[in-house]
C-alpha cells in the first residue's frame, strides 16, 4: 500500500546502514492523475513523496508498478527520485564490493522537480549501483536546473541493463557547464554501462543526449535503442 511504501522509506531513512531490502507485492498508486481542460491534475488531495535519502540495499519491484509520485524542491541542492541517492560499497576493494540494486520495477505517472540537485525517476544520484529491468514511463516528467535523467540524474560507476525510459526530461539552466538532460542518465563522471536498454522519451535543455546527457567518464552503450 502507499502507507507501507512511505513506512519503508521511514525505516531506511532512520537506519544507520541504509541497506534494508524491500519488495513490491502489488501495484501502488500514490496520486491519481486526470485530465481537466487539457491540463493534467491530481484527482483529490496531493500526496507528496519524500525521497529515500540513501539506499544501499536491494529493492525488487517484482514487475509491479509505483505510480503517481510527486515531489517539488525549489530552494536547495537536494537530489530527487524514488531514492535521493543509491549508494553501494565505494571502497577500493573489489573482493566484497556490493552494489545498491533496483530491479524489476515500473515507475509510472510521476513528477519530480528540483532546484540545483540531480533529478532522476529512480534515483537522483547513484554511485556503485545497478538497475536491472527497470522502466520509467507514462507521464513521467523530470525537471531540474542542473542534471536530470529518465532513470538517474547523476551516475558514478553504474550498470543499467534491460531497462527503459519514456519520460519528458528537462533542465532549465542555460549554462552549458553544470547542466545536462539525458533520456536515461543526465550526467556521468565515472564508469557507466548501458546494455539492452531503450529510450523513447524527450529531452530538453542546453545540453541533451538521447541516452546520456553528458559523460566525462568511461561510457559503454551496447545493443540499445533510442526512438
Buried (B, 14 or more C-beta within 10 A) or exposed (E): EBEEBBEBBEEBBEBEEBBBEBEBEEEBBBBEBEEEEEEEEBEEEEEEBEBBBBBBBBBBBEEBBBBBBBBBBEEEEBBBBBBBBBBBBEEEEEEEEEBBBBBBBBBBBBBBBBBBBBBBBBBBBBBBBBBBBBBBBBBBBBBBBBBBBBBBBBBBBBBBBBBBBBBBBBBBBEEEEBBBBBBBBBBBBBBBBBBBBBBBBBBEBBBBBBBBBBBEBEBEBEEBEBE
